Amino acid sequence: GKYPSFSLLVGDTVYLQEGVDVTEQDGVLFDRVWFRNQEQRSEPNFSNFIAHVPTYATWNDHEYGRNNANRYQKGKENSRRAFESLWANPSYGNGTDGVYYSYYWGDVHYIVTDDHWYRDDATGNRLGAQQTEWLRQELISSTGTFKIIVIGSDIMERNWESDLINIGKIVTDNNIEGVLFNSGDVHRNEFKAMEHEGIWPYKVMQITSSGIARVWRRPYAHIKVDTTVSDPTITAHFYGATGPNKVTTWRNDPNLRCTSLGEIGSDRDGE
């Protein structure tokens, strides 16, 4: 059809500007967060899309506060209040803290986390004890064929492995199958898979699609799920703009495989 069944925005949908939207004195300013989101929604294609497609959202650092903002972000309550007013997610954290929630689409369970409200630089932990316990209960009780854990940043990010280890222990201890990750943050489309012997009973797999508000390529992924076959499948088709012009076309190369790509550098504008 013309539109997908639903959309999931995994962070950096808008960019708060430090010194303007987030100040040293007051932290995050509610009115400025609202302005940035209304600015985004004034873009005709974006507003048309979210008007026609059920859309779920979580944040990364640039909707939440400063670059790489953590649990001590001043004014984070303003970020949360604005986000809750802007996105009709099924629920918001524990009612007062965080923006995490979960939902089912068919027999796929989407567990959407918040990687900044509890983020602790000292311990290298993003989800915090309370959210991790909630995640544990979600995984244990899940009836989904696939359990997709959504997180605003790379679950395999260096120096932030504690969440990956904690989730791996939950998966192993409770013999939970079908867990994989959907992340944002890095302004590109990407697929990653790695062994984590001794912690995870199977490969850790992650699909990344991120950058709608930042880089000219405006990457997105079209995910197809089939749980009706004997061996259920998830297929990701990655798309990117063909040029930096405001009016552009979108391209997917069916002959390109993720293993065909070399090491991606840090030049986000050039990706």
C-alpha positions in Angstrom: 0.0 0.0 0.0 0.9 3.7 0.0 1.7 3.8 3.7 3.3 1.3 6.1 1.2 -0.3 8.9 2.9 1.9 11.4 6.0 4.0 12.0 8.5 4.0 14.8 10.8 7.1 15.4 13.8 6.1 17.4 15.2 9.5 18.4 16.8 12.7 17.1 13.6 13.6 15.4 14.3 17.2 16.4 17.5 18.8 17.6 17.4 21.1 20.6 20.0 23.9 20.3 22.2 24.4 23.3 22.2 27.9 24.6 18.7 28.6 23.0 16.5 25.6 23.7 18.6 24.2 26.6 20.3 26.9 28.7 22.9 26.7 31.5 20.7 28.4 34.0 17.3 26.8 33.3 18.1 23.6 31.4 15.4 22.5 29.0 12.8 25.1 28.2 9.3 23.7 27.5 8.3 26.4 25.0 11.5 25.9 23.0 11.0 22.1 22.8 7.4 22.8 21.6 8.7 25.2 19.0 11.3 22.8 17.6 8.6 20.1 17.2 6.1 22.4 15.6 8.9 23.5 13.3 9.4 19.9 12.3 5.7 19.3 11.8 5.4 22.4 9.6 7.4 20.4 7.0 4.6 19.2 4.7 5.8 15.7 3.9 6.5 14.9 7.6 3.2 16.2 8.7 1.3 14.3 6.0 3.1 11.1 7.0 2.3 11.3 10.7 -1.2 12.3 9.9 -1.8 9.1 7.9 0.4 6.5 9.7 0.1 5.4 13.3 3.4 6.6 14.8 5.2 5.6 17.9 8.2 7.5 19.2 11.1 7.5 21.7 13.8 10.1 22.2 17.5 10.2 22.1 19.7 13.0 23.5 18.7 15.8 21.2 15.0 15.7 22.1 15.8 15.2 25.7 18.4 17.9 26.4 22.1 18.5 25.6 24.3 16.3 23.5 24.8 13.0 25.4 22.6 14.3 28.2 22.3 12.0 31.3 20.1 11.6 34.4 21.2 15.0 35.7 19.9 17.0 32.8 18.3 20.1 34.2 14.7 20.7 33.1 14.2 17.1 31.9 10.7 17.2 33.3 10.0 19.8 30.6 11.3 17.5 28.0 9.0 14.7 29.2 6.0 16.9 29.5 6.4 18.1 25.9 7.1 14.7 24.5 4.0 13.2 26.2 1.9 16.0 24.7 3.4 15.5 21.3 3.3 11.7 20.9 0.3 9.5 21.6 2.4 6.5 22.9 0.5 3.8 24.9 2.0 4.9 28.2 4.9 6.9 29.6 7.4 5.2 32.0 6.2 4.6 35.5 3.8 7.6 35.3 6.2 10.2 36.4 9.7 9.2 35.2 10.9 8.2 31.8 9.2 7.7 28.4 9.4 3.8 28.1 6.5 1.6 27.1 5.6 -1.5 25.1 3.0 -2.6 22.6 2.2 -5.5 20.3 1.7 -5.3 16.6 0.3 -8.7 15.6 2.5 -11.2 17.5 5.6 -9.0 17.5 6.3 -7.3 20.9 7.9 -3.9 20.7 9.6 -2.9 24.0 10.5 0.7 23.7 13.1 2.0 26.2 14.4 5.3 27.4 18.2 5.5 27.4 18.6 9.0 28.9 16.3 9.6 31.9 18.4 7.2 34.0 21.6 7.4 32.1 24.6 7.2 34.4 28.0 8.1 33.0 29.9 6.9 36.1 28.6 3.3 35.7 28.2 3.1 32.0 24.5 2.2 32.4 21.7 3.8 30.3 18.5 2.1 31.5 18.8 2.1 35.3 17.6 -0.5 37.8 13.9 0.4 37.7 13.6 0.3 33.9 15.7 -2.8 33.7 13.3 -4.6 36.1 10.4 -3.5 34.0 12.2 -4.8 30.9 12.8 -8.1 32.6 9.1 -8.5 33.3 8.2 -7.5 29.8 10.5 -10.2 28.3 9.5 -12.9 30.7 5.7 -12.4 30.1 6.1 -11.7 26.4 4.0 -13.8 24.0 5.6 -12.3 20.9 7.3 -14.4 18.3 9.9 -11.6 18.1 10.7 -9.3 21.0 12.2 -6.1 19.5 13.9 -3.9 22.1 13.9 -0.3 20.9 16.7 2.0 22.2 17.8 5.5 21.1 21.5 4.5 20.9 23.6 1.6 19.9 23.2 -1.3 22.4 26.7 -2.4 21.5 28.2 1.0 22.1 31.7 0.9 23.7 31.9 1.7 27.4 28.1 1.2 27.7 27.9 -2.6 27.7 26.2 -3.0 31.1 22.7 -2.9 29.6 23.6 -5.4 26.9 25.0 -7.7 29.6 22.0 -7.3 31.9 19.5 -8.0 29.1 21.6 -11.0 28.0 21.4 -12.5 31.5 17.6 -12.1 31.5 17.4 -13.8 28.1 19.7 -16.6 29.2 18.3 -17.2 32.6 14.7 -17.4 31.3 15.4 -19.1 28.0 13.8 -16.3 25.9 13.9 -16.6 22.2 13.5 -14.0 19.4 15.1 -11.0 21.0 16.7 -8.3 18.8 17.3 -4.6 18.9 16.2 -1.5 16.9 18.4 1.5 17.6 19.0 5.1 16.5 21.6 7.9 17.1 24.2 7.4 14.4 22.4 9.1 11.5 22.6 6.2 9.1 21.1 2.8 8.3 23.0 -0.1 9.7 22.8 -3.8 10.6 25.1 -5.3 13.2 25.4 -8.8 14.6 27.9 -10.1 17.2 28.6 -13.0 19.4 28.6 -12.4 23.2 29.7 -15.7 24.5 29.0 -16.5 28.1 26.2 -13.9 28.3 24.0 -14.2 25.3 22.8 -17.7 24.1 22.6 -16.5 20.5 23.9 -13.6 18.3 23.0 -10.1 19.3 21.4 -8.5 16.3 20.5 -4.8 15.8 18.9 -2.8 13.0 19.7 0.9 13.1 17.7 3.6 11.2 18.3 7.2 12.3 18.9 10.7 11.2 15.6 12.1 9.9 16.3 15.5 11.5 20.0 15.9 10.8 21.8 14.5 7.7 20.8 15.2 4.1 20.5 11.5 3.3 17.5 11.2 5.7 17.8 7.4 6.0 14.9 5.2 6.9 14.3 1.5 7.0 11.2 -0.4 5.8 10.8 -3.5 7.9 8.7 -6.5 6.8 7.8 -9.3 9.3 6.3 -12.7 8.5 5.4 -14.9 11.5 3.1 -17.1 9.5 5.8 -19.3 8.1 7.4 -22.2 9.9 10.7 -20.2 10.3 9.5 -16.6 11.0 11.5 -13.8 9.3 12.3 -10.1 9.6 13.6 -8.3 6.5 14.9 -4.8 6.5 15.1 -2.7 3.4 17.3 0.4 3.8 16.6 3.7 2.0 18.4 7.0 1.6 17.9 10.2 -0.4 19.9 10.3 -3.7 21.0 13.9 -3.2 21.0 16.8 -0.7 18.3 18.9 -2.5 15.0 19.6 -0.7 13.1 17.8 -3.4 14.7 14.4 -4.0 14.1 10.8 -4.8 14.7 7.8 -2.5 16.7 4.8 -3.5 17.1 1.2 -2.4 19.7 -1.0 -4.1 18.3 -4.6 -4.0 21.8 -6.0 -4.9 23.5 -4.3 -1.9 24.0 -6.4 1.2 25.1 -5.2 4.6 28.2 -7.3 4.4 29.1 -5.5 1.2 29.9 -2.3 3.1 33.2 -1.3 4.5 33.9 0.3 7.8 31.8 3.5 8.2 33.7 6.5 9.5 32.5 9.3 11.7 31.8 11.8 8.9 28.1 11.9 9.4 27.5 14.7 6.9 29.1 12.6 4.2 27.2 9.4 5.0 
